[in-house]
Amino acid sequence: MRRTLAAAAVLTLAGLASIPAQERPDRSKPPALGPAPQLELPPIQKHKLANGLQVWMVEQHEVPLVQVNLLVRAGSADDPAGKFGLASLTAAMLDEGAGSRSALQIADEIEFLGAALSSGSSFDASSLRLNVPVAKLADALPVLADVALRPTFPSEDLERVRQERLTALLQARDDAAAVAPVAFARLLFGAQHRYGTAETGTEATLKSFSRDDLRAFHESRYRASASTLVVVGDIQPARVLPLLEQAFGGWKGAEAAPHAPLPKAAQSTARQVYIVDMPGAAQSQVRIGWIGAARSTADYFTLQVLNTVLGGSFTSRLNQNLREQHGYSYGAGSRFDMRLEAGPFFAGAGVQTDKTSEALREFFKELTAIREAVKDDELAKAKNYIALGFPGQMETIGELAARLEEMIVHGLPENYFERYIANIQAVRSADVQKAAATYIQPDRFVVLVV
C-alpha cells in the first residue's frame, strides 16, 4: 500500500519561515457589536442517592420533556494498553442487550414510550442519554438502568457491531478527510500514547476484543462512585428522586478503578512535513499544528477568542483567506481540541490539489500574522460572535444537560457558564497576543498533507 506516512520526510518549506508584513492580507473593519446580555441559568440542585450516586437536577418547565444522562467518568483515555478502542466499543454495546431485553426489545420499548436513548464515549467520559416525555419517565427509567448497569454484550450483536466498525475503518482508507485526523494524531502523540490512536481503536484491536474484555471494562469502570445522574426538564425533584432511587439505588460494588493521568507527550521542536500519498484523492487534506492545551488551562477564554479570530468562525482569517480571497478551499479553520490532558491544536482544510503549495503558504501567512496584536474592532467582533452565540448552545434540555456533563468532567464551578460571557468579554488584545506567542509557533508545527 502507498498510503503510509513518509516518516522520514523532515523538510522545510521555502518562503514560509518569514513573511513580510506588507504581504499579509488586509483586514476588513466590521462594526463592533454591543455587549452581549448576561446569561442567567436556573439553579443546579444537587442530591445523592442512598448508594452515594450523585444526582444533579435542573428544572425547566417550558415543555413536558425530561433529559436523563448518566455520566461515567471513564472514557477512551482509560483504555488498557494494547486494548485501544475498548471504552468506545463498550459504550456502543450497552443498548445491544441488557437485563432480560434484547437489542430489538430495548429499541421497541423506547420507541413505544416516545423516547430516545443513546450511548457513547469520548476520551474523557462515557454516557447514556435518555430523552423522554415526563409522563413516561417512570416507565423509561428501568430500561435506562438495565442498559447502564446490566448489559449482556450478546455475541451475535458484538460481531455485528465489530464488523460495522471494521467496515468503517476500511472505507476510511479511501477518504483523505478521514485519514488526515488519524494520521495527524499519530504524528503528534505516537503509537503508544492513547491520543495517538482514534477513540474507536485499530483494526487489530477491534478484532481482538471479546465479551470478557467488555465485561471487565464495564465492571471496573461503570461504578456509582465514578458516575453522576444529570436530570433536566419538566421535573419536581421530590417526585423524581424516588424513581431514581428505585432504578439506580441497587447499584453497588467496589470503588471504580482510579483514573490514571496520561503520560505527557513530547512537543514538536522543529517544523516537520509529512505526506500521505493517496493517488486520485479529490483534494489535498492539510493539517498544521502541534499539541495544544488541556481544558483546565487558565488561558481557556483567551484561546477561544484567539481561535475565533484565526479559524473558529466563517469570517475568521483562515476562511476569508483560503476560501473567499483565493478560492483554494470550501472552508478552512482551526481548533484547540481540549481534553483532560492537552489535545491537538490544528489549522486545516481540504484544498484544491494543484494549489496545495499555495494554500500552505497562505496558512503560514495567517499563523504568523496572528502573533501580532489583534486590532480592537476585530477583537470586539470575535468576542461578540462567541458571546451572542453562547446562549443558543443551551436552548434545549439536551444541550443544557451536556453542559452540566462538561462541568462534572472538568470540575468547573457552578457559576462557570453564567460567568462565561463576562470572561470572554474581558479578554484583551494583549492577552491574545501573549497566548499566540505561546500556543502558535509555526516554526515548530507539524505539517501533514494527505
C-alpha positions as CSV (number, residue, x, y, z in Angstrom):
1,M,0.0,0.0,0.0
2,R,1.3,3.5,-0.8
3,R,-0.9,5.1,1.9
4,T,1.7,5.1,4.6
5,L,3.3,8.0,6.4
6,A,6.6,9.2,5.0
7,A,8.0,9.4,8.5
8,A,11.5,10.4,7.3
9,A,10.2,13.4,5.3
10,V,11.5,16.2,7.6
11,L,11.6,19.2,5.4
12,T,11.4,23.0,5.4
13,L,9.1,25.0,3.3
14,A,10.8,27.7,1.3
15,G,9.4,31.1,1.9
16,L,7.2,30.2,4.9
17,A,9.5,30.9,7.8
18,S,9.5,34.6,7.4
19,I,6.6,36.6,5.8
20,P,6.9,40.4,5.4
21,A,4.2,42.4,7.0
22,Q,3.3,44.0,3.7
23,E,2.3,40.6,2.2
24,R,-0.1,39.8,4.9
25,P,-3.8,40.1,3.9
26,D,-5.8,43.3,4.7
27,R,-8.4,43.0,7.4
28,S,-11.8,44.5,7.0
29,K,-13.1,46.7,9.8
30,P,-16.5,45.4,10.8
31,P,-18.5,47.5,13.2
32,A,-18.2,46.4,16.8
33,L,-21.4,44.9,18.3
34,G,-22.8,46.0,21.6
35,P,-22.2,43.9,24.7
36,A,-24.0,40.6,25.0
37,P,-26.6,40.2,27.7
38,Q,-25.7,38.3,30.9
39,L,-26.8,34.7,30.8
40,E,-29.0,33.5,33.6
41,L,-29.4,29.8,34.2
42,P,-31.7,28.0,36.6
43,P,-30.0,26.7,39.7
44,I,-28.5,23.3,39.9
45,Q,-30.0,21.1,42.7
46,K,-27.6,18.5,43.9
47,H,-28.7,15.3,45.6
48,K,-27.3,11.9,46.4
49,L,-28.9,8.5,46.3
50,A,-28.6,6.1,49.2
51,N,-25.7,4.3,47.4
52,G,-23.8,7.5,47.0
53,L,-24.7,8.1,43.4
54,Q,-24.6,11.9,42.7
55,V,-27.7,13.5,41.1
56,W,-27.7,16.9,39.5
57,M,-31.1,18.4,38.7
58,V,-32.3,21.5,36.8
59,E,-35.9,22.4,36.5
60,Q,-37.0,23.6,33.0
61,H,-40.8,23.6,32.7
62,E,-41.3,25.1,29.2
63,V,-42.0,21.7,27.6
64,P,-43.2,18.4,29.1
65,L,-39.9,16.6,28.5
66,V,-37.1,15.2,30.6
67,Q,-33.4,14.6,29.8
68,V,-31.7,12.0,32.0
69,N,-28.0,11.5,31.3
70,L,-25.9,9.0,33.2
71,L,-22.3,10.3,33.0
72,V,-19.5,7.8,33.8
73,R,-16.0,9.4,34.3
74,A,-14.2,6.8,32.3
75,G,-13.5,7.1,28.6
76,S,-11.1,6.1,25.9
77,A,-8.2,7.6,27.9
78,D,-8.8,4.8,30.3
79,D,-8.3,2.0,27.7
80,P,-5.8,-0.5,28.9
81,A,-2.5,-0.7,27.0
82,G,-2.9,-2.9,23.9
83,K,-6.7,-2.5,24.0
84,F,-7.3,0.9,22.4
85,G,-11.0,1.2,21.4
86,L,-12.3,-0.8,24.4
87,A,-14.2,2.1,26.1
88,S,-15.8,3.1,22.8
89,L,-16.9,-0.4,21.9
90,T,-18.2,-1.0,25.5
91,A,-20.4,2.2,25.3
92,A,-21.7,1.2,21.9
93,M,-22.7,-2.2,23.1
94,L,-24.7,-1.1,26.1
95,D,-28.0,-0.9,24.4
96,E,-27.4,-4.1,22.3
97,G,-29.0,-6.2,25.0
98,A,-29.5,-5.6,28.7
99,G,-31.2,-7.3,31.6
100,S,-33.9,-9.6,30.1
101,R,-34.2,-7.5,26.9
102,S,-32.6,-8.0,23.5
103,A,-31.5,-5.1,21.4
104,L,-34.7,-5.1,19.4
105,Q,-36.8,-5.2,22.6
106,I,-35.0,-2.2,24.0
107,A,-35.5,-0.3,20.8
108,D,-39.2,-1.2,20.6
109,E,-39.9,-0.3,24.2
110,I,-38.1,3.1,23.9
111,E,-39.9,3.9,20.7
112,F,-43.3,2.9,22.3
113,L,-42.6,5.4,25.1
114,G,-41.9,8.2,22.6
115,A,-38.4,8.4,24.0
116,A,-34.8,8.4,22.6
117,L,-31.9,6.5,24.1
118,S,-28.3,6.7,23.0
119,S,-24.9,5.8,24.4
120,G,-21.4,6.9,23.6
121,S,-18.0,7.9,24.9
122,S,-15.2,10.4,24.4
123,F,-11.6,10.4,25.6
124,D,-12.7,11.7,29.0
125,A,-16.0,10.1,29.8
126,S,-18.8,7.7,28.7
127,S,-22.5,8.5,28.9
128,L,-26.1,7.2,28.4
129,R,-28.7,9.8,27.4
130,L,-32.4,9.4,27.6
131,N,-34.9,12.0,26.4
132,V,-38.5,11.1,27.3
133,P,-41.9,12.7,27.8
134,V,-42.3,13.5,31.5
135,A,-45.4,11.3,31.7
136,K,-43.4,8.2,30.6
137,L,-40.3,8.8,32.8
138,A,-41.3,6.1,35.4
139,D,-41.6,3.6,32.6
140,A,-38.3,4.6,30.8
141,L,-36.0,4.7,33.8
142,P,-35.9,0.9,34.4
143,V,-34.9,0.5,30.7
144,L,-32.1,3.1,31.2
145,A,-31.0,1.4,34.4
146,D,-30.8,-2.1,32.7
147,V,-28.8,-0.7,29.8
148,A,-26.4,1.1,32.2
149,L,-26.0,-1.5,34.9
150,R,-26.9,-4.9,33.3
151,P,-25.6,-5.0,29.7
152,T,-25.3,-8.6,28.4
153,F,-23.0,-8.0,25.4
154,P,-24.6,-10.7,23.2
155,S,-22.1,-12.5,21.0
156,E,-24.1,-12.0,17.8
157,D,-24.6,-8.3,18.3
158,L,-20.9,-7.9,19.3
159,E,-19.9,-9.4,16.0
160,R,-22.3,-7.2,14.1
161,V,-21.0,-4.0,15.7
162,R,-17.4,-5.2,15.3
163,Q,-18.0,-5.7,11.6
164,E,-19.6,-2.3,11.2
165,R,-16.6,-0.7,12.7
166,L,-14.1,-2.7,10.7
167,T,-16.0,-1.8,7.6
168,A,-15.9,1.9,8.5
169,L,-12.2,1.7,9.0
170,L,-11.7,0.1,5.6
171,Q,-13.9,2.7,3.9
172,A,-11.9,5.5,5.7
173,R,-8.7,4.4,4.0
174,D,-10.1,5.8,0.7
175,D,-11.2,9.1,2.2
176,A,-8.4,11.7,2.7
177,A,-10.6,13.7,5.1
178,A,-10.9,10.6,7.3
179,V,-7.2,9.7,7.0
180,A,-5.9,13.2,7.9
181,P,-7.1,13.4,11.6
182,V,-5.9,9.9,12.3
183,A,-2.5,10.4,10.8
184,F,-2.1,13.8,12.4
185,A,-2.8,12.4,15.9
186,R,-0.3,9.6,15.3
187,L,2.3,12.1,14.3
188,L,1.8,14.3,17.3
189,F,1.4,11.7,20.0
190,G,2.9,8.4,18.7
191,A,1.5,4.9,18.6
192,Q,1.9,4.2,22.4
193,H,0.1,7.3,23.7
194,R,-3.6,7.0,23.9
195,Y,-4.3,10.2,22.0
196,G,-2.2,8.9,19.1
197,T,-4.9,6.4,18.2
198,A,-8.6,7.1,17.3
199,E,-11.2,6.5,20.1
200,T,-12.6,3.5,18.1
201,G,-9.2,1.8,18.1
202,T,-7.5,0.0,15.2
203,E,-8.3,-3.0,13.0
204,A,-6.1,-5.2,15.2
205,T,-7.6,-4.2,18.5
206,L,-11.2,-4.4,17.2
207,K,-10.6,-7.9,16.0
208,S,-9.1,-8.9,19.4
209,F,-11.9,-7.8,21.7
210,S,-14.0,-10.4,23.4
211,R,-17.2,-10.3,25.6
212,D,-14.9,-10.8,28.6
213,D,-13.0,-7.7,27.7
214,L,-16.2,-5.6,27.6
215,R,-17.5,-7.1,30.8
216,A,-14.2,-6.4,32.6
217,F,-14.1,-2.8,31.5
218,H,-17.8,-2.3,32.4
219,E,-17.3,-3.9,35.8
220,S,-14.2,-1.9,36.7
221,R,-15.2,1.5,35.3
222,Y,-19.0,1.8,35.4
223,R,-19.4,2.4,39.1
224,A,-21.7,4.6,41.1
225,S,-18.6,6.2,42.7
226,A,-17.4,7.5,39.3
227,S,-20.9,8.5,37.9
228,T,-23.4,11.2,38.1
229,L,-27.1,11.3,37.0
230,V,-27.9,14.6,35.3
231,V,-31.7,15.3,35.1
232,V,-33.0,18.4,33.3
233,G,-36.6,19.2,32.3
234,D,-40.2,19.4,33.5
235,I,-39.5,17.8,36.8
236,Q,-40.2,18.2,40.5
237,P,-37.2,16.7,42.5
238,A,-39.5,15.3,45.2
239,R,-41.2,13.1,42.7
240,V,-38.2,12.2,40.6
241,L,-35.8,11.2,43.3
242,P,-37.8,8.2,44.5
243,L,-37.9,7.0,40.8
244,L,-34.2,7.3,40.5
245,E,-33.7,5.6,43.8
246,Q,-35.8,2.7,42.6
247,A,-34.0,2.4,39.3
248,F,-30.4,3.1,40.5
249,G,-30.4,2.6,44.2
250,G,-29.3,-1.0,44.0
251,W,-26.1,-0.1,42.0
252,K,-23.5,-1.3,44.5
253,G,-20.0,-2.7,44.3
254,A,-16.4,-1.7,44.8
255,E,-15.0,1.7,44.1
256,A,-14.2,2.4,40.4
257,A,-10.7,1.9,39.2
258,P,-8.8,5.2,39.6
259,H,-8.3,7.4,36.6
260,A,-4.6,7.5,35.8
261,P,-3.3,10.7,34.0
262,L,-1.9,10.0,30.6
263,P,1.9,10.5,30.2
264,K,2.9,13.8,28.8
265,A,3.7,13.6,25.1
266,A,6.8,15.2,23.7
267,Q,6.1,18.5,22.0
268,S,7.3,19.2,18.5
269,T,10.5,21.3,18.4
270,A,11.0,21.9,14.7
271,R,8.8,22.1,11.6
272,Q,8.3,18.7,10.1
273,V,6.4,18.0,6.9
274,Y,4.8,14.6,6.2
275,I,2.9,13.3,3.1
276,V,0.4,10.5,2.9
277,D,0.2,9.6,-0.8
278,M,-3.4,8.9,-1.9
279,P,-3.5,8.9,-5.8
280,G,-6.8,10.2,-7.1
281,A,-7.8,12.0,-4.0
282,A,-10.2,14.8,-4.9
283,Q,-8.4,17.3,-2.6
284,S,-5.3,17.7,-0.5
285,Q,-6.2,17.5,3.2
286,V,-4.0,19.8,5.1
287,R,-3.4,19.7,8.9
288,I,-0.9,22.0,10.6
289,G,-0.3,22.2,14.3
290,W,1.1,20.6,17.4
291,I,0.0,19.6,21.0
292,G,-2.3,22.4,22.3
293,A,-3.8,22.8,25.8
294,A,-5.9,20.9,28.3
295,R,-9.4,22.0,29.1
296,S,-8.2,23.2,32.6
297,T,-5.8,25.8,31.1
298,A,-6.1,29.3,32.6
299,D,-5.9,30.6,29.1
300,Y,-9.2,28.9,28.1
301,F,-11.2,32.1,27.4
302,T,-8.3,33.8,25.7
303,L,-7.8,30.8,23.4
304,Q,-11.5,30.8,22.5
305,V,-11.1,34.4,21.3
306,L,-7.8,33.8,19.6
307,N,-9.1,30.8,17.7
308,T,-12.3,32.6,16.7
309,V,-10.1,35.3,15.0
310,L,-7.8,32.8,13.4
311,G,-10.1,30.0,12.3
312,G,-13.1,29.4,14.5
313,S,-15.8,31.2,12.5
314,F,-16.9,31.7,8.9
315,T,-15.5,35.2,8.9
316,S,-12.2,34.1,10.5
317,R,-8.9,34.9,8.9
318,L,-8.2,31.5,7.6
319,N,-11.6,31.0,5.9
320,Q,-11.6,34.5,4.5
321,N,-8.1,34.0,3.0
322,L,-8.3,30.4,1.7
323,R,-12.0,30.4,0.7
324,E,-13.1,33.9,0.0
325,Q,-9.9,35.6,-1.2
326,H,-8.2,32.7,-3.1
327,G,-10.8,30.0,-3.6
328,Y,-8.4,27.2,-2.6
329,S,-10.9,25.6,-0.3
330,Y,-14.6,25.3,0.5
331,G,-13.8,26.0,4.1
332,A,-10.7,26.4,6.3
333,G,-10.4,26.7,10.1
334,S,-8.6,25.9,13.2
335,R,-9.3,24.3,16.6
336,F,-8.0,23.7,20.1
337,D,-9.2,20.2,21.0
338,M,-9.2,20.4,24.7
339,R,-9.5,17.3,26.9
340,L,-8.5,16.4,30.5
341,E,-5.0,16.3,29.1
342,A,-3.6,18.5,26.3
343,G,-5.1,17.5,22.9
344,P,-4.1,18.8,19.5
345,F,-4.2,22.3,18.1
346,F,-4.5,22.3,14.3
347,A,-5.4,24.5,11.4
348,G,-6.7,22.7,8.4
349,A,-8.7,22.4,5.3
350,G,-9.4,20.3,2.2
351,V,-7.7,22.3,-0.6
352,Q,-7.6,22.2,-4.4
353,T,-4.9,19.7,-5.2
354,D,-3.0,21.7,-7.7
355,K,-3.0,24.7,-5.2
356,T,-1.6,22.7,-2.3
357,S,1.7,24.6,-2.0
358,E,0.0,28.0,-2.5
359,A,-2.5,27.0,0.2
360,L,0.3,26.1,2.6
361,R,1.9,29.5,2.1
362,E,-1.4,31.2,3.0
363,F,-1.9,29.0,6.1
364,F,1.6,30.0,7.4
365,K,0.9,33.6,6.5
366,E,-2.1,33.6,8.8
367,L,-0.4,31.5,11.5
368,T,2.4,34.1,11.5
369,A,0.2,37.2,11.4
370,I,-2.0,36.0,14.4
371,R,1.1,36.5,16.6
372,E,0.8,40.3,16.1
373,A,-1.6,42.5,18.0
374,V,-5.2,42.0,17.0
375,K,-7.0,45.3,16.3
376,D,-9.8,46.4,18.6
377,D,-12.5,46.1,16.0
378,E,-11.6,42.6,15.0
379,L,-11.2,41.6,18.7
380,A,-14.7,43.0,19.5
381,K,-16.2,41.2,16.6
382,A,-14.7,37.9,17.7
383,K,-15.8,38.3,21.4
384,N,-19.3,39.2,20.4
385,Y,-19.5,36.3,18.0
386,I,-18.8,33.9,20.9
387,A,-20.9,35.8,23.4
388,L,-24.0,36.2,21.3
389,G,-23.9,32.6,20.1
390,F,-23.3,31.1,23.5
391,P,-26.9,31.1,24.9
392,G,-28.1,29.3,21.8
393,Q,-25.9,26.4,22.8
394,M,-28.2,25.7,25.8
395,E,-31.7,26.2,24.2
396,T,-32.8,22.6,24.7
397,I,-32.8,20.4,27.8
398,G,-30.3,18.0,26.0
399,E,-27.9,20.8,25.3
400,L,-28.1,22.1,28.9
401,A,-27.6,18.6,30.2
402,A,-24.5,18.3,28.0
403,R,-23.1,21.5,29.6
404,L,-23.6,20.1,33.0
405,E,-21.7,17.0,31.9
406,E,-18.8,19.3,30.9
407,M,-18.9,20.9,34.4
408,I,-18.7,17.5,36.1
409,V,-15.9,16.0,33.9
410,H,-13.7,19.1,34.2
411,G,-14.6,20.2,37.7
412,L,-15.9,23.6,36.7
413,P,-17.5,25.9,39.3
414,E,-21.3,26.1,39.4
415,N,-21.4,29.7,38.1
416,Y,-18.9,28.9,35.3
417,F,-21.4,29.3,32.4
418,E,-23.1,32.3,34.0
419,R,-19.7,33.9,34.0
420,Y,-18.8,32.6,30.6
421,I,-19.8,35.7,28.6
422,A,-18.2,38.1,31.1
423,N,-14.9,36.1,30.9
424,I,-15.0,36.2,27.1
425,Q,-15.6,40.0,27.1
426,A,-12.7,40.6,29.5
427,V,-10.1,39.2,27.0
428,R,-7.8,41.9,25.8
429,S,-5.7,42.2,22.7
430,A,-2.5,41.9,24.8
431,D,-3.9,38.6,26.2
432,V,-4.5,37.2,22.7
433,Q,-1.0,38.3,21.6
434,K,0.6,36.6,24.6
435,A,-1.4,33.4,24.1
436,A,-0.5,33.4,20.4
437,A,3.2,33.6,21.2
438,T,2.8,30.6,23.5
439,Y,0.5,28.3,21.5
440,I,1.0,29.4,17.9
441,Q,4.6,28.7,16.9
442,P,4.7,28.0,13.2
443,D,8.4,27.2,13.1
444,R,7.7,24.2,15.4
445,F,4.5,22.9,13.8
446,V,3.9,19.5,12.2
447,V,2.6,19.8,8.7
448,L,0.6,16.9,7.2
449,V,-0.7,16.7,3.6
450,V,-2.9,13.8,2.6
